[in-house]
Amino acid sequence: MSTFDYIIVGAGSAGCVLANRLTASGRHSVLLLEAGPRDTNPWIHIPLGYGKLFTDTRVNWAYESEPEPALGGRRIFTPRGKVLGGSSSINGLVYIRGQREDFDDWNVPGWRFDDLLPYFIKAEDQSRGANAWHGTGGPFAVSDLPDRHEMGDAFIASAVANGIPRNDDFNGATQEGTGYYQANLRNGRRISTAVGYLRPAEKRANLRVEVEALVTRVLFEGTRAVGVEYTQNGSTHRATAREILLSGGAFNSPQLLQLSGVGPAPLLRQHGVPVVLDAPGVGDALQDHFYVRTYWRCTRPITINDDLSSWWRQAAVGLRYLLQRRGPLTVSAGYAAAFVRTRPELTRPDAQFYFINFSVAKRGGILDKFPGFTCSVSQLRAESRGWVRICSADPRTPPAIFYNYLDAESDRRMMVDGLKLLRRIVYTPPFSTYVAEERAPGIQVQTDAEWLDFCRATGETVYHPTSTCRMGDGPGAVVDARLRVRGLAGLRVIDASIMPAVISGNTNAAVVAIAEKGADLVLEDAGR
């Protein structure tokens, strides 16, 4: 048995931030527990290496959803990081904060956009320099991609030709428009929260990091959380603390709460878990961004498909990366982009477009043998909600995940309208000069019903799950505005699961800001 001031469960995007900030003063002892290994896999640190980690169960939970009725009963493969840095170590590196209205609409005191902006700024080390929207000197590097591509320039030009304004900073005054993504990289290498936040913190004597340590339950005395139980190297360990901070993410945090007796009482009794607190909101209201890819044959051999088409070309790409930190290996999961309104009456963007200069028949699969590129649509504000539930009292059993994609009519309409607009952009000069063939869905898809069928047959997750331990004070709220689990003492949740609703765009930057603010809340309460 070991005793600490704080135990953090999960060394992912949020957990690494908390470990750094809570140990900075030297006054607090912290135990950080991570179910996965250290981030020593070299592909973690090479931006394009995320493709190599897509199904790698050494660093990836590699979940699958329950059958999705609106998607023909398909199970949706769901990568999540199981390694120091969590999903920030295996994601596509794209840095997007979301829209001001996302946070304001949460309607939680202290969590409006203006409340969070200082934390976005505090976290950042922006390569373009500091201004009213951005900061420098923070642990989380944000940079332009080292190389731009003629097809990215053409995509942006064709989007502008369709009435979409040029925007060189999606994280500034407005998200709307078209331009290039920024990414969490520095000098051509991924900067995960493990690299940016945890590495400096690990030098401190008051932080203990344990990897390959699966937390099996939170320990309670009455309704106060007093510690955790975890397995490591075949042995069971216990540790106690003043506060337990769950940072497992939108799947693992509700799973651990339910395994520990906090969740819907009928579900817990069904699996023989003693009920500590009947909390129906735990695991409820899952939201995610639905995502549909179109891919195309290019008229010229200038894509990453071509760059990696032979061993000698691969060697040249690798050598360029080693010597210059440039070239295809520095590309993130998004290259050029557009945040658009799919209908003119909307007041802000509801769709996110991705352009990337490679193509695969199956996501995470082998690059096509021909010159190819991909253009994708993701919804920004989903209305459909699902759930996360334990399937067993065994912590090693993955939770059941049900996205409930396309349940809402507004989600179906947005995806169809978005895909139609994306196709218009692709067939608009100058980008249209790169189109040799529309491989998927194919030019035969024309009507709204055909587009919707394409969405049902091919759509999937874009890896932004949230909202399963919602913050607020209404029905179903799990944590309060200080991220304390309602009805219990000594227990907080600090990760993407506390978002009352998913934000507009990639969620990693917002999770870092949530953890920055969460650390301040913990320290403020400790000071009292």
C-alpha positions in Angstrom: 0.0 0.0 0.0 1.4 3.4 -1.0 -0.1 6.8 -0.1 -0.1 10.0 -2.3 -1.8 13.3 -2.4 -3.2 12.5 -5.9 -3.6 9.4 -8.0 -4.2 10.0 -11.7 -5.7 7.1 -13.6 -4.6 7.3 -17.3 -1.5 8.9 -18.7 -3.2 10.2 -21.8 -3.8 13.6 -23.2 -5.3 14.8 -19.9 -3.4 12.7 -17.4 0.0 13.9 -18.6 -1.1 17.5 -18.2 -2.3 16.9 -14.7 0.9 15.1 -13.7 3.0 18.0 -14.8 0.9 20.8 -13.3 0.2 19.0 -9.9 3.8 18.3 -9.3 5.2 21.6 -10.4 5.3 23.2 -7.0 7.0 20.2 -5.3 4.4 20.2 -2.6 2.2 17.4 -3.8 3.0 13.7 -4.3 1.4 12.1 -7.4 1.0 8.6 -8.7 0.3 8.3 -12.4 -1.0 5.0 -13.6 -1.1 3.9 -17.2 -2.4 0.6 -18.6 -0.1 0.7 -21.6 3.7 0.8 -22.1 6.1 3.7 -22.4 6.0 5.6 -25.7 9.2 4.0 -27.1 7.7 2.8 -30.4 9.5 5.0 -33.0 6.4 5.3 -35.1 4.8 7.3 -32.3 7.2 10.1 -32.9 7.1 10.2 -36.7 3.9 12.2 -37.8 2.8 9.8 -40.6 3.5 6.9 -38.3 -0.1 7.1 -37.0 -0.9 4.8 -39.9 1.4 2.1 -38.4 -0.3 2.4 -35.0 -3.9 2.1 -36.3 -4.4 -1.5 -35.2 -1.3 -2.0 -33.1 -2.7 -3.5 -29.9 0.6 -2.9 -28.1 -0.2 0.8 -27.9 -3.9 0.8 -28.9 -7.1 -0.4 -27.1 -8.4 -1.2 -30.6 -12.1 -1.2 -29.5 -15.1 -2.1 -31.7 -18.5 -0.7 -31.3 -21.7 -2.6 -30.9 -23.6 -3.2 -34.2 -24.8 0.2 -35.5 -28.4 -0.1 -36.8 -28.2 2.9 -39.1 -25.0 1.6 -40.6 -26.3 -1.8 -41.7 -25.3 -3.4 -38.4 -21.6 -2.8 -38.9 -19.3 -2.7 -35.9 -17.1 0.4 -36.0 -13.4 -0.1 -35.3 -12.3 2.5 -32.7 -8.6 3.1 -32.0 -7.7 4.7 -28.6 -4.3 5.2 -27.2 -3.0 2.7 -24.6 0.5 4.2 -24.0 2.1 7.2 -22.3 0.4 10.2 -24.1 -2.7 8.2 -24.8 -4.4 9.1 -28.0 -2.1 12.2 -28.4 0.6 9.6 -29.1 -1.3 7.7 -31.9 -3.7 10.4 -33.3 -3.4 12.4 -36.5 -1.8 15.4 -34.8 -4.4 17.9 -36.1 -4.8 20.9 -33.8 -8.3 22.4 -33.7 -9.8 24.2 -30.7 -13.5 24.3 -31.7 -15.9 27.2 -32.0 -16.6 29.8 -29.3 -20.3 28.8 -29.3 -19.4 25.2 -28.5 -18.2 26.1 -25.0 -20.6 28.9 -24.4 -23.5 26.5 -25.2 -22.3 24.1 -22.5 -23.9 26.7 -20.1 -21.7 25.7 -17.2 -20.3 28.6 -15.1 -16.6 29.0 -15.5 -16.4 27.0 -18.8 -17.3 29.5 -21.4 -14.8 30.0 -24.3 -13.4 33.2 -22.6 -12.8 31.1 -19.5 -10.9 28.5 -21.5 -8.9 30.7 -23.9 -6.2 31.5 -21.3 -5.6 27.8 -20.9 -5.4 27.2 -24.7 -2.8 30.0 -24.7 -1.0 28.7 -21.7 -0.6 25.2 -23.2 0.7 26.4 -26.6 4.1 26.8 -28.0 2.9 28.4 -31.3 5.5 28.4 -34.1 3.9 31.6 -35.5 4.5 33.5 -32.3 2.2 34.9 -29.6 -0.9 37.2 -30.1 -4.3 37.6 -28.7 -5.3 34.1 -29.6 -2.0 32.1 -29.2 0.9 31.6 -26.8 4.5 30.6 -26.9 6.6 28.7 -24.4 4.0 26.2 -23.4 4.5 22.5 -23.4 2.2 21.7 -26.4 3.9 22.6 -29.7 1.7 23.8 -32.5 3.3 24.3 -35.9 2.6 24.6 -39.6 3.3 21.5 -41.6 6.9 21.6 -42.8 5.9 21.2 -46.4 2.9 22.4 -48.5 1.7 20.6 -51.6 0.4 21.9 -54.9 -2.7 19.8 -54.5 -3.4 21.4 -51.1 -3.0 24.8 -52.7 -5.4 23.8 -55.4 -8.0 22.4 -53.0 -8.0 25.7 -51.1 -8.3 27.7 -54.3 -11.3 25.6 -55.5 -13.0 26.0 -52.0 -12.6 29.7 -52.3 -14.1 29.5 -55.8 -17.1 28.0 -54.2 -17.6 30.9 -51.9 -15.7 29.6 -48.9 -13.4 32.4 -47.4 -9.7 31.9 -47.0 -8.7 31.3 -43.4 -5.1 30.9 -42.3 -5.9 30.3 -38.6 -8.8 28.0 -37.7 -8.0 28.7 -34.1 -8.2 32.5 -34.2 -11.1 34.9 -34.4 -13.2 32.5 -36.5 -13.1 28.8 -37.5 -14.9 29.2 -40.8 -13.0 29.1 -44.0 -10.4 27.1 -45.9 -6.6 26.8 -45.4 -3.9 24.5 -44.1 -4.1 22.6 -40.8 -1.6 23.2 -38.0 -0.4 20.2 -36.1 1.2 19.2 -32.8 4.7 18.8 -34.0 8.1 20.5 -33.7 11.0 20.0 -36.1 9.1 17.3 -37.9 8.4 15.2 -34.8 5.1 14.6 -32.9 4.8 16.5 -29.7 2.3 14.4 -27.6 1.4 15.3 -24.1 3.8 12.6 -23.0 6.7 14.5 -24.7 5.5 18.0 -23.9 4.2 17.6 -20.4 5.3 14.3 -18.9 9.0 14.2 -19.8 9.8 17.4 -17.8 7.6 16.2 -14.9 9.3 12.8 -14.7 12.5 14.5 -13.4 10.6 15.5 -10.3 10.9 13.4 -7.1 7.3 13.9 -6.2 6.0 12.1 -9.3 5.8 8.3 -9.6 4.8 6.9 -13.0 3.7 3.2 -13.3 3.2 1.7 -16.8 1.5 -1.6 -17.7 -0.7 -0.8 -14.6 -4.4 -1.6 -15.2 -6.6 0.1 -12.6 -9.4 -2.4 -11.8 -11.5 -0.3 -9.4 -11.7 2.8 -7.3 -11.7 2.0 -3.5 -14.3 3.7 -1.3 -15.0 4.2 2.3 -18.7 4.9 2.3 -19.1 7.6 -0.4 -15.5 8.8 -0.3 -13.0 7.6 -2.8 -9.8 6.7 -0.9 -7.6 4.8 -3.4 -7.4 2.5 -6.3 -6.6 -1.2 -7.0 -4.5 -2.0 -10.0 -2.7 -5.0 -11.5 0.8 -4.9 -12.8 3.2 -7.8 -13.8 0.6 -10.3 -12.5 0.3 -8.8 -9.1 -2.4 -6.8 -7.4 -1.5 -3.4 -5.8 -3.3 -0.8 -3.8 -2.6 2.9 -3.4 -4.4 5.6 -1.4 -4.7 9.3 -1.9 -6.5 12.5 -0.9 -8.1 12.6 -4.3 -8.5 10.2 -7.2 -8.5 11.8 -10.7 -9.9 9.8 -13.6 -8.4 10.6 -17.0 -9.1 7.5 -19.0 -11.2 9.2 -21.7 -14.7 8.9 -22.9 -14.7 5.0 -22.8 -12.4 4.0 -20.0 -13.5 6.6 -17.3 -17.2 5.5 -17.4 -16.1 1.9 -17.6 -13.9 2.3 -14.4 -16.7 4.1 -12.6 -19.1 1.4 -13.4 -16.7 -1.3 -12.4 -16.2 0.5 -9.1 -20.0 0.7 -8.3 -20.8 4.1 -9.7 -23.3 4.0 -12.5 -26.8 2.9 -13.4 -27.8 0.6 -10.6 -29.6 -2.0 -12.8 -26.5 -2.4 -15.0 -24.2 -2.8 -12.0 -26.5 -5.4 -10.3 -26.7 -7.3 -13.6 -23.0 -7.8 -13.5 -22.7 -8.4 -9.8 -21.0 -5.1 -9.0 -21.9 -3.7 -5.5 -23.6 -0.3 -5.9 -21.8 2.6 -4.3 -23.8 5.3 -6.1 -26.8 4.9 -8.5 -25.6 7.4 -11.2 -27.6 6.8 -14.4 -25.6 9.4 -16.3 -22.3 7.5 -16.1 -21.7 6.1 -19.6 -24.7 7.8 -21.1 -25.0 10.4 -23.9 -21.9 9.4 -25.9 -21.2 11.8 -28.8 -18.7 11.5 -31.6 -18.2 13.0 -35.1 -19.3 10.8 -37.9 -16.9 10.7 -40.8 -17.2 9.7 -44.5 -14.3 9.4 -47.0 -14.3 9.8 -50.7 -11.1 8.8 -52.6 -9.9 9.5 -56.1 -7.3 8.6 -58.7 -5.0 11.5 -59.4 -3.9 12.5 -62.9 -0.2 12.8 -61.9 2.2 10.7 -59.8 2.7 13.4 -57.1 0.9 11.8 -54.2 2.2 9.9 -51.1 1.1 6.7 -52.9 3.8 7.4 -55.4 6.4 8.6 -52.9 6.1 5.2 -51.1 5.5 3.0 -54.2 8.9 1.2 -54.2 11.6 0.4 -51.7 14.1 2.9 -53.2 11.5 5.7 -53.0 10.7 4.7 -49.4 14.4 4.8 -48.7 14.7 8.3 -50.2 11.7 9.5 -48.1 13.2 8.0 -45.0 16.6 9.6 -45.7 15.0 13.0 -46.3 13.2 12.7 -43.0 16.3 11.7 -41.1 18.5 14.5 -42.5 15.9 17.3 -42.9 12.8 16.4 -40.9 10.9 17.1 -44.1 8.8 15.2 -46.7 5.9 12.8 -46.6 6.7 11.4 -43.2 5.8 14.8 -41.6 2.2 14.8 -42.9 -0.6 14.8 -40.3 -4.0 13.2 -40.8 -5.2 16.4 -42.4 -3.4 18.6 -44.9 -5.7 21.3 -46.4 -9.1 21.8 -44.8 -12.3 23.7 -44.9 -14.9 24.5 -42.2 -18.1 25.2 -43.9 -21.8 25.9 -43.6 -23.7 23.3 -45.6 -26.8 25.5 -45.7 -26.9 29.3 -46.1 -29.2 29.9 -43.2 -26.7 28.5 -40.7 -24.8 31.0 -38.6 -21.6 29.0 -38.2 -19.9 25.9 -39.8 -21.5 22.5 -39.3 -19.0 20.5 -41.5 -15.3 19.9 -41.6 -13.6 18.9 -44.8 -10.2 17.1 -44.9 -7.9 16.8 -47.9 -5.0 14.4 -47.7 -2.7 13.5 -50.6 -2.8 9.7 -50.3 -5.6 7.1 -50.8 -6.4 3.7 -49.3 -9.3 1.4 -50.1 -9.8 0.7 -46.4 -8.9 3.1 -43.6 -5.7 2.0 -41.9 -4.9 -0.3 -44.9 -2.3 -0.4 -47.6 -1.8 2.6 -49.9 -3.4 2.2 -53.3 -1.0 1.3 -56.1 -2.1 4.2 -58.3 -1.7 8.0 -57.7 -4.5 8.9 -55.3 -5.9 11.3 -52.8 -8.7 11.4 -50.2 -11.3 14.1 -49.4 -13.5 13.5 -46.3 -16.4 15.0 -44.5 -17.0 15.1 -40.8 -19.9 16.6 -39.0 -19.1 19.2 -36.4 -22.1 19.2 -34.0 -23.7 15.8 -33.8 -27.1 15.4 -32.2 -27.2 11.6 -32.1 -26.1 10.2 -28.7 -25.1 6.7 -27.7 -23.7 5.0 -24.6 -20.8 3.1 -22.9 -21.5 0.1 -20.6 -19.6 -2.6 -18.9 -20.2 -6.1 -20.3 -18.7 -7.9 -17.3 -17.3 -7.3 -13.8 -13.9 -8.3 -15.3 -11.9 -5.1 -15.9 -10.1 -6.8 -18.8 -13.3 -7.1 -20.8 -13.8 -4.2 -23.2 -16.8 -2.0 -22.6 -19.8 -2.1 -25.0 -19.7 1.1 -27.1 -22.8 2.2 -29.0 -22.4 5.4 -31.1 -26.0 5.5 -32.4 -24.7 7.3 -35.6 -27.2 9.0 -37.9 -30.0 8.6 -35.4 -30.9 12.3 -35.8 -32.3 13.6 -39.0 -30.1 16.7 -38.7 -27.0 14.5 -38.8 -28.2 12.6 -41.9 -29.0 15.9 -43.7 -25.7 17.5 -42.8 -23.6 14.5 -44.1 -25.5 14.4 -47.4 -25.2 18.2 -47.9 -21.6 18.2 -46.9 -20.6 15.4 -49.3 -22.4 17.1 -52.2 -20.5 20.4 -51.5 -17.2 18.5 -51.2 -17.7 16.9 -54.6 -18.5 20.4 -56.1 -15.1 21.6 -54.7 -13.2 18.6 -56.1 -14.8 19.2 -59.6 -14.0 22.9 -59.6 -10.8 24.2 -61.2 -7.9 24.3 -60.4 -8.4 21.2 -58.2 -10.4 19.4 -60.9 -7.3 19.2 -63.1 -6.0 16.5 -60.7 -9.0 14.3 -61.0 -8.6 11.2 -63.1 -11.4 9.1 -61.6 -13.8 9.2 -58.7 -13.1 5.8 -57.1 -15.6 6.1 -54.2 -18.5 6.7 -54.1 -18.3 6.9 -57.9 -20.1 9.4 -60.2 -23.2 7.1 -60.3 -24.1 8.4 -56.8 -26.2 11.5 -57.4 -29.4 11.6 -55.3 -29.7 12.4 -51.6 -30.9 8.8 -51.0 -27.8 7.4 -52.8 -25.5 9.7 -50.8 -27.1 8.6 -47.6 -26.7 4.9 -48.6 -23.0 5.6 -49.2 -22.8 7.1 -45.7 -24.5 4.1 -44.1 -22.2 1.7 -46.0 -18.9 3.3 -45.4 -19.1 5.9 -42.6 -17.1 5.5 -39.4 -15.7 7.3 -36.4 -13.2 10.2 -36.7 -12.0 9.3 -33.1 -13.6 12.2 -31.1 -15.7 10.5 -28.4 -17.0 12.7 -25.6 -19.7 13.3 -23.0 -20.0 10.0 -21.1 -19.4 11.7 -17.7 -21.1 15.0 -18.5 -20.4 18.2 -16.5 -23.4 20.2 -15.3 -26.2 20.3 -12.8 -29.1 18.9 -14.8 -30.4 15.4 -15.2 -27.7 13.0 -16.2 -24.8 15.2 -15.1 -22.0 13.2 -13.6 -19.5 15.9 -12.5 -20.0 19.5 -11.3 -18.3 22.6 -12.6 -15.2 21.7 -10.5 -15.2 18.2 -12.1 -16.1 16.5 -8.8 -18.2 13.4 -9.2 -21.7 14.3 -7.9 -22.7 12.5 -4.8 -19.2 11.4 -3.9 -16.1 12.9 -2.3 -12.4 12.6 -3.2 -13.1 11.7 -6.9 -13.0 13.8 -10.1 -13.1 13.1 -13.8 -10.9 15.2 -16.0 -10.9 14.3 -19.7 -13.1 14.4 -22.8 -15.9 12.6 -21.1 -16.9 15.7 -19.1 -17.8 17.7 -22.2 -21.6 18.3 -22.1 -21.6 18.1 -25.9 -18.9 17.4 -28.4 -17.1 20.5 -29.7 -16.8 21.5 -33.4 -13.7 19.7 -34.7 -10.8 17.6 -33.4 -11.0 17.3 -29.6 -7.4 16.9 -28.4 -6.6 20.6 -28.0 -9.8 21.0 -25.9 -8.9 18.1 -23.7 -5.5 19.6 -23.0 -7.3 22.9 -22.1 -9.8 21.0 -19.9 -6.9 19.3 -18.1 -5.0 22.7 -17.6 -8.1 24.2 -16.0 -8.8 21.0 -14.1 -5.3 21.1 -12.5 -6.0 24.7 -11.4 -9.3 23.6 -9.8 -7.6 20.8 -7.9 -4.8 23.1 -6.7 -7.3 25.8 -5.7 -9.3 23.3 -3.6 -6.1 22.0 -2.0 -5.1 25.5 -1.1 -8.4 25.9 0.8 
